[in-house]
Amino acid sequence: MDDIDLRLVELLRGNARLSYAELARQVGLSAPAVHDRVGKLESSGVIRGYRADAEPGAIGLGVTALIGLVQDSGGDTDDVLEALRGMPEIESCYFMAGVESFLLKVRVPTIQELETVILRLNRTAGVASTRTTIALSTKWEERPQPLLRSEDGTPRSV
């Protein structure tokens, strides 16, 4: 990735609905050249997708919880991951260092449904225990971090 690719990623992280023409104007290339570059960023996995960022409460997902999951010492990580992937309430899953093997971000409509998810997790083969923290409110999430900058102010790779 060169500085132009990094700038394109930065612009799209800020507003994924920018047109190729607008992206081209901001990076100093033609729209077809930008289209090609964005396509390569997508096919290589740098850009993983585009989505609508909906307010969870407005779409009926008013309860957010972070659940730490301790894996049973005899449990198979791949089997646990397969079970977790089958639970649509889990928005994010992080493999952790420390006592807890996974940290899950879960969104559900009600506390009762959160209880159901926790019970399901605790009955999953390979899971020894869980620890749940309920978010009272979300101040921000998924805030894009600024890219590293060169001395001239342009984005640069690590």
C-alpha atoms as one frame of an Amber mdcrd trajectory, in Angstrom:
protein
   0.000   0.000   0.000   1.280   3.410  -0.907   0.251   6.815   0.449  -2.629
   7.129  -2.041  -4.078   3.771  -0.962  -3.800   4.822   2.677  -5.523   8.122
   1.911  -8.336   6.268   0.093  -8.813   3.987   3.090  -8.862   7.001   5.399
 -11.443   8.810   3.271 -13.670   5.723   3.007 -13.447   5.085   6.748 -14.752
   8.605   7.261 -17.528   8.284   4.650 -17.919   5.030   2.728 -20.481   6.672
   0.442 -17.997   8.995  -1.258 -18.176   8.635  -5.036 -15.174   7.570  -7.065
 -15.205  11.068  -8.572 -14.987  12.688  -5.135 -12.295  10.261  -3.981 -10.371
  10.977  -7.192 -10.627  14.727  -6.603  -9.274  14.383  -3.072  -6.323  12.145
  -3.984  -5.459  13.702  -7.343  -6.173  10.716  -9.597  -8.803   9.913 -12.218
 -12.036   8.215 -11.151 -11.169   5.013 -13.112  -7.766   4.852 -11.397  -9.441
   5.247  -7.999 -12.006   2.590  -8.925  -9.165   0.162  -9.734  -7.308   0.955
  -6.516 -10.426   0.561  -4.338 -11.177  -2.738  -6.091  -7.684  -3.991  -5.279
  -8.044  -2.854  -1.659 -11.313  -4.799  -1.453 -10.005  -7.971  -3.138  -6.877
  -8.022  -0.959  -8.966  -7.766   2.215  -7.723  -4.335   3.297 -11.263  -3.013
   2.868 -13.430  -5.727   4.402 -16.836  -4.289   3.591 -19.304  -1.442   3.767
 -22.302  -1.233   6.062 -24.979   1.005   7.445 -24.161   1.971  11.036 -27.591
   1.879  12.677 -28.281   3.028  16.241 -28.816  -0.288  18.101 -31.705   0.925
  20.277 -33.574   2.202  17.239 -33.544  -1.276  15.694 -34.588  -3.082  18.860
 -31.164  -3.981  20.283 -31.249  -1.955  23.486 -29.002  -4.162  25.636 -25.257
  -4.358  25.036 -23.102  -6.706  27.079 -19.464  -7.712  27.098 -19.032 -11.356
  28.004 -15.720 -12.879  28.952 -15.630 -16.589  28.199 -13.268 -19.001  29.923
 -12.588 -22.053  27.811 -12.554 -25.494  29.420  -8.974 -26.826  29.500 -10.088
 -29.835  27.469 -12.232 -27.832  25.057 -11.345 -27.474  21.398 -10.999 -23.822
  20.355 -12.309 -24.473  16.837 -15.430 -26.183  18.216 -16.078 -23.288  20.593
 -15.604 -20.778  17.761 -18.019 -22.707  15.556 -20.644 -22.596  18.308 -20.055
 -18.849  18.831 -20.385 -18.153  15.085 -23.819 -19.760  15.231 -25.062 -17.181
  17.729 -26.234 -14.083  15.823 -26.435 -12.045  19.034 -22.616 -11.993  19.173
 -21.440  -8.964  17.187 -17.730  -9.263  17.931 -15.473 -12.028  19.190 -11.905
 -11.426  20.331  -9.394 -14.163  21.231  -7.714 -12.996  24.419  -4.533 -13.442
  26.414  -5.187 -14.041  30.095  -7.768 -16.012  32.055 -10.596 -15.443  29.602
 -10.130 -17.061  26.214 -12.664 -14.882  24.379 -14.310 -11.509  24.847 -17.692
 -11.207  23.155 -19.773  -8.128  22.381 -23.417  -9.163  22.481 -26.484  -7.117
  21.518 -30.032  -8.213  22.349 -33.428  -6.548  22.803 -33.948  -7.346  26.510
 -32.230  -8.525  29.678 -34.286 -11.724  29.465 -32.786 -12.446  26.045 -29.319
 -11.712  27.419 -29.983 -14.297  30.110 -30.881 -16.821  27.398 -27.634 -16.102
  25.548 -25.592 -16.490  28.739 -27.284 -19.804  29.523 -26.617 -21.011  25.981
 -22.961 -19.991  26.267 -22.540 -21.772  29.589 -24.060 -24.954  28.101 -21.700
 -24.868  25.115 -19.197 -27.718  25.000 -15.733 -26.397  25.793 -16.941 -23.427
  27.866 -15.969 -23.501  31.553 -17.532 -20.198  32.630 -18.572 -16.706  31.587
 -18.390 -13.247  33.155 -20.842 -10.625  31.932 -20.718  -6.840  32.091 -23.744
  -4.858  30.897 -23.180  -1.466  29.250 -25.399   1.269  30.671 -24.859   3.444
  27.607 -22.544   3.715  24.624 -20.508   6.901  24.443 -18.835   5.865  21.162
 -17.707   2.746  19.364 -15.869   1.794  16.207 -14.278   5.221  16.001 -11.714
   5.142  13.184  -8.225   5.866  14.414  -6.280   8.431  12.443  -3.672   6.952
  10.136  -0.017   7.670  10.790   1.155  10.813   8.995   4.386  11.748   7.267
   6.031  15.070   8.023   4.223  16.615   5.033   0.854  15.544   6.483   0.105
  12.680   4.082  -0.888   9.247   5.406   1.899   6.697   5.604   2.099   3.007
   6.230   3.563   1.513   9.374
